[in-house]
Amino acid sequence: MTDDILRDGTGKPNGLQPGTPVEPLILRAAAGECIQVTLRSELPDEMPDLAGFNTMPPIIHPRGVDGFEPFQTNDLKPSSSVGLHPQLVAYDVTASDGTNVGLNRRTQIAKKGDRRPTIYRWYAGDVSYDKSTGNLVATPIEFGATNLIPSDKVKHSNKAGIGALIIEPEGATWTTVPGTRAQATVTHNGESFKEFVVIHQDDVNLRFGNAVDFPDLVNEEGEVDPLNFAAGDAVPNFAENEDAGDTGQRGLNYKTEPLWFRLGFAPVLNEGLTGEQDYTNAVSNAAILGQAGAPANGDPETPIYRATAGDKVRFRVLQPGGHYRNSVIGLHGHSWQREPYVDTTVDIAGNDNDGLGSTAIGENEFSFYRGSQEGHNPYNHFDLVLRHGAGGRDAQTGDYLYRDLTPLHFNNGNWSLLRVE
């Protein structure tokens, strides 16, 4: 992969406007709004691709069986065309689905050199047909967090082709925090809440930025394995002895700081999880940030979400692509409703006037509270409406750990901080 293709002279990805944050695409719209997205591509005809440890299980034969070689992600070329497939919103599937499947009225993906841009039109709600009048009926729905899924569902999430569409309350307005679209203040009916978008990545093809020498390890056969890496080498798979669903490094919003990197040990299974390493202060600012010469006592290179004690907070948790290995989401010191969804069309007599079910996010008297959320994987999306706001029941200030409760995933970079000031 050559830098002249992907980066300009300042090291920033080509094509970004001044002031654009380097993070996944994050769009917002209010319930009931019509959304028009214009998509263009500047990707080269042949996408650069480097082999790494982000692999699928062999789906032809294991290596050496019947003379066949295994088939996995490194054997596939990433597409040079791009598309955005939305979730939940209403649209014409033949024109605005973001993928070329079946009979399409026009091409739904964008490629460099296209004379006309690809245009998607979506509606933030439900559109139904009224047989009695012959008219379409549009109903606004506050969907909350929804994924924008790439058209190449195997390789593009690995190449950062991911995004989110957040459908806010009907009539809401919002202001993003300078330097990021992942944090915003949303105002609705005279009240505000802080919104934090967390996009999980579990198929990051991470590489060493400089040469690294780790202490030699003894393998299962009692042999000494040298662990010397040159600049540009792919980071070996921490779970290589486990399962292909755990391959690849991890991160949030294009940011990652694996614990093995913070603590300065080799990213391989037989050293990290055998009790040989001290994880006591792994997420403390006092931890060593990477290898020799890196600063200590600094914030991590993972997202830090900021709120004032007592602020109403909603975490939008998404994963537009990646491996089908479930994650478990946890936020220390806080709880939220499992199903924070309500039907705003139910009248005083309890009649559901449109039959759609939930149409907004709010206080659901039938839902229970929890402090973790299992089953997060590609295409899932959750809205964590914090029960007592930032800082928990007692509005305590400080840093609260957001993490994947699966040890391998946490170790490989799925964590961040909620900083309550």
Disulfide bonds with the S-S distance in Angstrom:
none
